[in-house]
Amino acid sequence: MAHIQQIERENDHNYGVQKVYEELNGKGVSVGRSRVQRIMHQHGIKAQIKSKYKPQTTKADPNEQAFPNLLNQKFDVTDFNAVWLADLTYVRVGGKWCYLAAVLDLARRKLVGWALGNRPTAELAAKALNMAILRERPPKGLMHHSDMGSQYTSKKYKDILKENGMIGSMSRKGNPYDNAPMESFFHLFKGEHVKKRYFATIGQAAASFKSWFDYYNTKRRHSALGGISPLMYEIRRYSPFNLSA
């Protein structure tokens, strides 16, 4: 019980039975999943995640040409920095809407770039992309997938893709499933972090977001990665040894 309570504290009370079970065994505590489930049920412990809320952020520019949907929901990518997903979402700060632009590496489900601002502009989206490029130094030929929002069809954004040898791909109009892993990331971020807190200023929000993004990339277990964090997934890929969780 003490181990379970510690795991919940370390993960902001966001872990359900499966992730608590994985974390326990990862820490060397040998216990069955059914026992973990029974103990958590007896003590009323469950993931404290609020319901999903996703405001509309996409606004297409009829004067700009969109890219074809090259990704076509083929999310089983294994090579790092082969496909990046990008999108924007709303966050409430000081009683007003602010906007988060994010870039996710599909293979690792790793957040590689982000930017927070007062308006959902092409400049904000470009700032997140430039952070990702600076951090990852991706090879030419990387596929960049987004929706058909005006931020991503703008000349400014397309110029960055072209300068870095990236291939543009865009979701079909009104189809969020074409960028499902990105939608899932935003849902997770809001449910586990944003909806549990109040942010008075954009600076306070940015600092808090950075802390959670670091946690997400380095510690949070991800079901799409076999129950390990993006960092551990990366380490296992490059390690000559078969590391255990």
C-alpha positions as CSV (number, residue, x, y, z in Angstrom):
1,M,0.0,0.0,0.0
2,A,2.9,2.4,0.8
3,H,4.5,1.7,-2.6
4,I,1.2,2.4,-4.3
5,Q,0.6,5.6,-2.5
6,Q,4.2,6.8,-3.3
7,I,3.7,6.0,-7.0
8,E,0.4,8.0,-7.1
9,R,2.1,11.0,-5.4
10,E,5.0,10.8,-7.8
11,N,2.6,10.8,-10.8
12,D,0.1,13.4,-9.6
13,H,-2.5,10.7,-8.9
14,N,-2.9,10.0,-12.6
15,Y,-2.0,6.3,-12.7
16,G,-4.7,3.6,-12.9
17,V,-4.2,-0.1,-12.1
18,Q,-2.2,-1.1,-15.1
19,K,0.4,1.7,-14.8
20,V,0.7,1.2,-11.0
21,Y,1.3,-2.5,-11.7
22,E,4.0,-1.7,-14.3
23,E,5.6,0.8,-12.0
24,L,5.7,-1.6,-9.0
25,N,7.3,-4.3,-11.0
26,G,9.7,-1.8,-12.6
27,K,10.8,-0.8,-9.1
28,G,11.4,-4.5,-8.3
29,V,8.2,-5.0,-6.2
30,S,7.0,-8.4,-7.3
31,V,3.2,-8.4,-7.3
32,G,0.3,-9.6,-9.5
33,R,-2.0,-7.2,-11.3
34,S,-5.1,-8.6,-9.7
35,R,-3.6,-7.9,-6.2
36,V,-2.8,-4.3,-7.2
37,Q,-6.4,-3.9,-8.5
38,R,-7.8,-5.3,-5.3
39,I,-5.8,-3.1,-3.0
40,M,-6.5,0.1,-5.0
41,H,-10.2,-0.8,-5.1
42,Q,-10.4,-1.4,-1.4
43,H,-8.8,1.9,-0.6
44,G,-10.6,3.9,-3.2
45,I,-7.5,4.8,-5.3
46,K,-8.0,5.6,-8.9
47,A,-6.7,7.9,-11.6
48,Q,-8.0,11.4,-11.0
49,I,-8.5,12.5,-14.6
50,K,-11.3,14.9,-15.5
51,S,-13.4,14.7,-18.6
52,K,-12.1,15.7,-22.0
53,Y,-12.7,19.2,-23.4
54,K,-11.4,20.1,-26.8
55,P,-12.2,23.5,-28.2
56,Q,-12.0,24.0,-32.0
57,T,-8.6,25.5,-33.1
58,T,-8.5,24.7,-36.8
59,K,-9.4,27.5,-39.2
60,A,-8.4,26.9,-42.8
61,D,-7.2,29.7,-45.1
62,P,-8.9,29.2,-48.5
63,N,-6.1,31.2,-50.2
64,E,-3.4,28.7,-49.1
65,Q,-2.9,25.2,-50.5
66,A,-2.9,22.2,-48.2
67,F,-0.7,19.2,-48.4
68,P,-2.1,15.7,-49.2
69,N,-2.7,13.2,-46.4
70,L,0.5,11.1,-46.8
71,L,0.4,9.7,-43.3
72,N,-3.1,8.2,-43.8
73,Q,-3.3,7.0,-40.2
74,K,-0.3,4.8,-40.5
75,F,0.9,5.4,-36.9
76,D,3.0,2.3,-36.5
77,V,6.3,4.2,-37.2
78,T,9.4,2.8,-35.6
79,D,12.2,5.2,-36.8
80,F,12.9,8.2,-34.7
81,N,12.5,11.6,-36.4
82,A,10.8,10.0,-39.4
83,V,7.3,11.5,-38.7
84,W,6.4,14.5,-36.6
85,L,2.9,15.5,-35.7
86,A,1.9,19.1,-35.0
87,D,-1.2,20.8,-33.7
88,L,-2.5,23.6,-31.5
89,T,-4.9,23.6,-28.6
90,Y,-6.5,26.0,-26.1
91,V,-5.5,26.4,-22.4
92,R,-7.1,28.6,-19.8
93,V,-4.7,31.2,-18.2
94,G,-5.8,34.0,-16.0
95,G,-9.4,33.7,-17.1
96,K,-8.5,34.0,-20.8
97,W,-7.7,31.5,-23.5
98,C,-4.0,31.0,-24.5
99,Y,-2.7,28.7,-27.1
100,L,-0.2,25.9,-27.1
101,A,1.5,24.7,-30.2
102,A,3.2,21.3,-30.0
103,V,5.3,19.0,-32.1
104,L,5.4,15.2,-31.3
105,D,7.8,12.6,-32.6
106,L,5.5,9.7,-33.6
107,A,7.8,6.8,-33.1
108,R,8.7,7.7,-29.5
109,R,5.5,9.7,-28.7
110,K,8.1,12.3,-27.4
111,L,7.3,16.0,-27.3
112,V,10.1,17.6,-29.2
113,G,8.9,21.2,-29.5
114,W,6.3,23.5,-28.0
115,A,5.4,27.2,-27.6
116,L,2.8,29.0,-25.6
117,G,1.3,32.3,-26.7
118,N,-1.7,34.7,-26.5
119,R,-2.8,34.1,-30.1
120,P,-2.9,31.0,-32.4
121,T,-0.6,32.4,-35.1
122,A,1.7,30.9,-37.7
123,E,4.5,32.5,-35.7
124,L,3.6,30.5,-32.6
125,A,3.4,27.2,-34.6
126,A,6.8,28.1,-36.2
127,K,8.3,28.7,-32.8
128,A,7.4,25.2,-31.7
129,L,8.7,23.7,-34.9
130,N,12.0,25.6,-34.6
131,M,12.5,24.3,-31.1
132,A,12.0,20.7,-32.3
133,I,14.5,21.3,-35.2
134,L,17.1,22.8,-32.9
135,R,16.7,20.0,-30.3
136,E,16.5,17.0,-32.7
137,R,18.4,18.0,-35.9
138,P,16.3,15.7,-38.0
139,P,17.4,14.3,-41.3
140,K,16.0,15.5,-44.6
141,G,12.9,13.6,-45.7
142,L,11.1,13.8,-42.4
143,M,7.3,13.8,-42.8
144,H,5.5,16.6,-41.0
145,H,1.8,16.0,-40.4
146,S,-0.7,18.5,-39.2
147,D,-4.3,19.6,-39.8
148,M,-5.2,22.2,-42.5
149,G,-5.2,25.1,-40.1
150,S,-4.0,28.5,-41.5
151,Q,-0.9,28.3,-39.3
152,Y,0.4,25.2,-41.1
153,T,-0.6,26.3,-44.6
154,S,1.0,29.7,-44.2
155,K,4.0,30.6,-46.3
156,K,6.1,31.2,-43.2
157,Y,5.5,27.7,-42.0
158,K,5.9,26.1,-45.4
159,D,9.2,27.9,-45.8
160,I,10.6,26.3,-42.7
161,L,9.6,22.8,-43.9
162,K,11.2,23.4,-47.2
163,E,14.4,24.8,-45.7
164,N,14.8,21.7,-43.6
165,G,13.9,19.2,-46.3
166,M,10.6,18.1,-44.6
167,I,7.7,16.6,-46.5
168,G,4.3,18.1,-45.7
169,S,1.2,15.9,-44.9
170,M,-2.2,17.1,-43.7
171,S,-5.3,15.5,-42.2
172,R,-8.5,15.4,-44.1
173,K,-10.9,18.3,-43.3
174,G,-12.8,17.7,-40.1
175,N,-11.2,14.3,-39.4
176,P,-9.3,14.4,-36.0
177,Y,-8.5,10.6,-36.3
178,D,-5.9,11.5,-39.0
179,N,-3.8,13.0,-36.2
180,A,-5.0,10.7,-33.4
181,P,-1.7,10.4,-31.4
182,M,-1.5,14.2,-31.2
183,E,-5.1,14.4,-30.0
184,S,-4.4,11.8,-27.5
185,F,-1.4,13.7,-26.2
186,F,-3.4,16.9,-25.7
187,H,-6.2,14.9,-24.0
188,L,-3.6,13.4,-21.6
189,F,-1.9,16.7,-20.9
190,K,-5.2,18.5,-20.1
191,G,-6.6,15.6,-18.1
192,E,-3.6,14.9,-16.0
193,H,-2.2,18.4,-15.6
194,V,-4.1,21.5,-16.9
195,K,-7.5,20.7,-15.4
196,K,-6.1,20.2,-12.0
197,R,-4.5,23.6,-11.7
198,Y,-5.1,27.4,-12.0
199,F,-2.6,29.5,-13.9
200,A,-2.6,33.2,-13.2
201,T,-0.1,34.3,-15.8
202,I,1.3,32.9,-19.0
203,G,4.7,32.7,-17.5
204,Q,3.4,30.6,-14.6
205,A,1.6,28.3,-17.1
206,A,4.8,28.0,-19.2
207,A,6.9,27.0,-16.2
208,S,4.3,24.4,-15.1
209,F,3.9,23.0,-18.6
210,K,7.6,22.6,-19.0
211,S,7.8,20.6,-15.8
212,W,5.0,18.3,-16.9
213,F,6.5,17.9,-20.4
214,D,9.8,16.9,-18.9
215,Y,8.0,14.4,-16.7
216,Y,6.0,13.0,-19.7
217,N,9.2,12.6,-21.8
218,T,11.4,11.0,-19.1
219,K,9.1,9.2,-16.6
220,R,5.5,8.7,-17.6
221,R,4.7,5.2,-18.8
222,H,3.0,5.1,-22.3
223,S,0.8,2.3,-23.4
224,A,1.8,2.7,-27.1
225,L,5.5,2.2,-26.1
226,G,4.9,-1.0,-24.2
227,G,4.4,0.6,-20.8
228,I,7.6,2.6,-20.7
229,S,8.5,6.3,-21.0
230,P,9.7,7.9,-24.3
231,L,13.2,8.2,-22.7
232,M,13.4,4.6,-21.7
233,Y,12.1,3.6,-25.1
234,E,14.9,5.6,-26.7
235,I,17.5,4.1,-24.4
236,R,16.4,0.6,-25.1
237,R,16.6,1.2,-28.8
238,Y,20.2,2.4,-28.7
239,S,21.4,0.2,-25.9
240,P,23.4,-2.9,-26.9
241,F,21.8,-4.7,-23.9
242,N,18.3,-5.8,-23.4
243,L,17.4,-3.5,-20.5
244,S,14.4,-4.3,-18.2
245,A,12.0,-1.6,-17.0
